């Protein structure tokens, strides 16, 4: 009997130790009331933070034993902002487990029946049309690019099948759901696989969008801003830290200097970047990211961020709270450009402009220096006016004789030499000068006839060893018109 009592006593002690090692409080920020709440995981009371810095017990929370025992030990539990002010959702990091607190019925219960997997550490959670979704994450020594949603009927997570060009991983970068477009936007992601490239983390500068309507990934552009890339390298040394999205802006902390805080915001819809400097020192003790300060309890819900800080007077210990609307910080802030602005000589516009200039230079050179007969004939026919003074009298006599003999096959070499006055020259001299005169005449006559060989030299029909001169059939009408009195 004594042995059973000892065992029971040891079991009670172990259960108490297990309860004590579990996180004492689950904090959440009520967006509508702009007030901090917390769930005491030991007493299971709902407590509310008062203005004076005290926590007041409101109600007893109801939960079944299955929900109580399913809560993992020493695991980060975060609030998921929802549209329903009476429903508070919590996700357990590195698992697909999530819980809901109904503020009306005060029931806290586990929503899923998912078996622990551990491949979605620091995944991005969001509600789409009332359904909880999750994108990306890290686990089992690699990142993933999965988009999954919670099925209310099966109480399990289901995945979307997609097409297009997805990022290799959705992790450690920027990701947001844009309800008006019904799409995701994501960029500057890290991808990692322990079996690739010696397990190195690869940063992807491409900007991706995913359309829920078409189930398609698209690569829209890339991050080019040198200023943004340098800031990202300085402030994102740990790839496991995600970036806070307010619903409008991605928030990036700058390295503190001169005794005040500095933040940057990227508009998720326009990709324009803004800078806010806390010149009034209102954020000296304020943190947006939980890892920035190990003392503050940082609660976030959409654009609202609340810091809960321990404070102590002479007689009593209490907490101090500071609530900030992060979107409001950047209403009149300075724009520092767009993160997708391209370097001018790498932009598509510059490449098209360069091509246009090169094509224009080539066309200009051809028009000015080219020897294409097409361009010459085009110019002669349309831009030059022919004058009879361009052709000498000897050529006109030759043309008249060639027109007269057009039907009989033109004239022979001897008659041509006689008309041109070459009969007294030696045979070789006759041939050389006759060829030069005919060639010069053809160049001038091209202005009139649009034909580069108005006077043709061809074989005789009776004796192919003999050569004869005649008018080109394409030019005969133009020559006849020219010779008319």
Residue pairs with C-beta under 8 A, 6 or more apart in sequence:
18 73
19 42
20 42
21 73
21 74
22 41
22 42
22 71
22 73
22 74
23 41
23 74
23 77
24 40
24 41
24 42
25 38
25 39
25 40
25 41
26 38
26 39
26 41
26 77
26 90
27 36
27 37
27 38
27 79
27 297
27 299
27 308
28 36
28 37
28 38
28 39
28 79
28 88
28 90
28 101
28 299
28 301
29 35
29 36
29 37
29 79
29 299
29 300
29 301
29 304
29 306
30 36
30 37
30 85
30 88
30 301
31 81
31 85
31 301
31 302
31 304
32 85
33 85
34 304
34 306
34 323
35 48
35 49
36 48
36 49
36 299
36 306
36 308
36 321
37 46
37 47
37 48
37 49
37 88
38 46
38 47
38 49
38 55
39 45
39 46
39 47
39 61
39 101
39 108
40 46
40 47
41 71
44 60
44 61
44 63
44 108
45 57
45 58
45 59
45 60
45 61
46 57
46 58
46 59
46 60
46 61
46 101
46 106
47 55
47 56
47 57
47 58
48 55
48 56
48 58
49 55
49 308
49 319
49 321
50 56
52 318
53 311
53 318
53 319
53 320
53 321
54 318
54 319
55 319
59 106
60 106
61 101
61 106
61 107
61 108
62 105
62 106
62 107
62 108
63 107
63 108
63 109
64 109
66 110
67 99
67 108
67 109
67 110
70 97
70 110
71 77
71 92
71 99
72 92
72 95
72 97
72 116
75 92
75 93
75 94
75 95
76 92
76 93
76 94
77 90
77 91
77 92
77 93
78 90
78 91
78 93
79 88
79 89
79 90
79 299
79 300
79 301
80 89
80 90
80 91
80 98
80 125
80 126
80 127
80 132
81 127
81 301
81 302
82 88
82 89
82 127
83 127
83 130
85 103
86 102
86 103
86 104
87 100
87 101
87 102
87 103
88 100
88 101
88 103
89 98
89 99
89 100
89 101
89 111
89 132
90 98
90 99
90 100
90 101
91 97
91 98
91 125
92 98
92 99
93 121
93 122
94 118
94 120
94 121
94 139
95 114
95 116
95 117
95 118
95 120
96 112
96 114
96 117
96 120
96 134
96 148
96 157
97 110
97 112
97 114
97 116
98 110
98 111
98 112
98 125
98 132
98 150
99 108
99 109
99 110
99 111
100 108
100 109
100 111
101 107
101 108
102 108
111 150
111 155
112 150
112 155
112 156
112 157
113 154
113 155
113 156
114 155
114 156
114 157
117 139
118 139
118 140
119 137
119 138
119 139
119 140
119 144
120 134
120 136
120 137
120 138
120 139
120 144
120 146
121 137
121 138
121 139
121 240
122 137
122 138
122 171
122 172
122 240
122 241
122 242
123 134
123 135
123 136
123 137
123 170
124 134
124 135
124 136
124 170
124 175
124 176
124 242
125 132
125 133
125 134
126 132
126 133
126 135
126 176
126 177
127 133
128 149
128 177
128 179
128 182
128 212
131 149
131 150
131 152
132 149
132 150
133 147
133 148
133 149
133 150
133 177
134 146
134 147
134 148
134 149
134 157
135 146
135 147
135 148
135 170
135 175
135 184
135 186
136 143
136 144
136 145
136 146
136 169
136 170
136 171
136 175
136 186
136 189
137 143
137 144
137 146
137 170
137 171
138 144
138 169
138 171
138 172
138 192
138 240
141 192
141 193
141 194
141 199
142 169
142 192
142 193
142 194
142 195
143 168
143 169
143 170
143 171
143 189
143 190
143 191
143 192
143 193
144 169
144 170
144 171
145 166
145 167
145 168
145 169
145 170
146 159
147 159
147 160
147 162
147 184
147 210
148 157
148 158
148 159
148 160
149 157
149 158
149 160
150 156
150 157
150 158
151 157
151 158
160 212
160 215
161 215
162 210
162 215
162 216
162 217
163 215
163 216
163 217
164 210
164 216
164 217
164 218
165 208
165 217
165 218
165 219
166 208
166 210
166 217
167 186
167 189
167 191
167 204
167 206
167 208
167 217
168 189
168 191
168 202
168 204
169 189
169 190
169 191
169 192
169 204
170 186
170 189
171 189
171 190
171 191
171 192
171 239
171 242
172 189
172 190
172 201
172 236
172 239
172 240
172 241
172 242
173 186
173 187
173 188
173 189
173 190
173 203
173 204
173 243
174 185
174 186
174 187
174 188
174 189
174 243
174 245
174 250
174 266
174 268
175 184
175 185
175 186
175 189
175 245
176 184
176 185
176 186
176 245
176 250
176 268
177 183
177 184
178 184
178 185
178 268
178 269
181 211
182 211
182 212
182 213
183 209
183 210
183 211
183 212
183 213
184 208
184 209
184 210
184 212
185 207
185 208
185 209
185 268
186 207
186 208
186 209
186 210
187 204
187 205
187 206
187 207
187 208
187 223
187 339
188 203
188 204
188 205
188 223
188 232
189 203
189 204
190 201
190 202
190 203
190 204
190 239
191 201
191 202
191 204
192 199
192 200
192 201
192 202
192 239
193 199
201 239
205 222
205 223
205 224
205 229
206 219
206 221
206 222
206 223
207 219
207 220
207 221
207 222
207 223
207 271
207 340
208 217
208 218
208 219
208 220
209 217
209 218
209 220
210 216
210 217
210 218
211 218
221 340
222 340
223 229
223 339
223 340
224 339
224 340
224 341
224 342
224 343
224 346
225 273
225 337
225 338
225 339
225 340
225 341
227 273
227 336
227 337
228 266
228 273
228 339
231 252
231 254
231 264
232 252
234 255
235 252
235 253
235 254
235 255
236 243
241 289
241 291
243 250
243 251
243 252
244 250
244 251
244 288
244 289
244 300
245 251
245 268
246 302
246 303
246 326
246 327
247 302
247 303
247 327
248 267
248 268
248 269
248 303
248 327
249 265
249 266
249 267
249 268
249 274
249 326
249 327
249 330
250 265
250 266
250 268
251 263
251 264
251 265
251 288
251 326
252 263
252 264
252 265
252 266
253 261
253 262
253 263
253 264
253 288
253 289
253 292
254 261
254 262
254 263
254 264
255 262
256 262
259 281
259 284
260 277
260 278
260 279
260 281
260 283
260 284
261 278
261 283
261 284
261 286
262 275
262 276
262 277
262 278
263 275
263 276
263 278
263 288
263 329
264 273
264 274
264 275
264 276
264 336
265 273
265 274
265 276
265 326
265 329
265 330
265 333
266 272
266 273
266 274
266 339
267 273
267 274
270 338
271 338
271 339
271 340
272 335
272 337
272 338
272 339
273 335
273 336
273 337
273 338
273 339
274 330
274 333
274 334
274 335
274 336
275 333
275 334
275 335
275 336
276 329
276 330
276 333
278 284
283 324
285 296
285 307
285 309
285 322
286 296
286 305
286 307
286 322
286 324
287 293
287 296
287 298
287 307
288 298
288 300
288 305
288 326
289 298
290 296
290 298
292 298
293 307
295 309
295 310
296 307
296 308
296 309
297 307
297 308
297 309
298 305
298 306
298 307
299 305
299 306
299 307
299 308
300 306
303 325
303 326
303 327
303 328
304 323
304 324
304 325
304 326
305 323
305 324
305 326
306 321
306 322
306 323
306 324
307 321
307 322
307 323
308 319
308 320
308 321
309 319
309 320
309 321
309 322
310 317
310 319
310 320
311 317
311 318
311 319
311 320
312 318
342 348
344 350
366 372
366 375
367 375
373 452
376 446
377 446
377 450
377 452
380 446
380 447
380 450
381 450
384 447
386 447
386 448
386 482
388 482
390 444
390 447
391 399
391 441
391 444
391 445
394 419
394 420
394 421
394 437
395 437
395 441
395 444
396 483
397 419
398 416
398 419
398 420
398 441
398 455
398 469
399 455
399 471
399 479
399 482
399 483
400 483
401 411
401 415
401 419
402 410
402 411
402 455
402 469
402 470
402 471
402 479
403 471
403 476
403 479
403 480
403 483
405 411
405 470
406 470
406 471
406 476
409 460
409 461
409 468
409 470
410 468
410 469
410 470
410 471
411 419
411 468
411 469
411 470
412 460
412 466
412 467
412 468
412 469
413 434
413 466
413 467
413 468
413 469
414 423
416 434
416 469
417 423
417 430
417 434
420 433
420 434
420 437
422 429
422 430
422 433
422 434
423 430
425 433
438 455
438 457
438 469
441 454
441 455
442 452
442 453
442 454
442 455
445 451
445 454
445 455
445 475
445 479
446 452
446 454
448 454
448 478
448 479
448 482
449 472
449 474
449 475
449 478
449 479
450 475
450 478
451 472
451 474
451 475
451 478
453 472
454 471
454 472
454 475
454 479
455 469
455 470
455 471
455 472
456 469
456 470
456 471
456 472
457 467
457 468
457 469
458 467
458 468
458 470
459 466
459 467
459 468
460 466
460 467
460 468
471 479
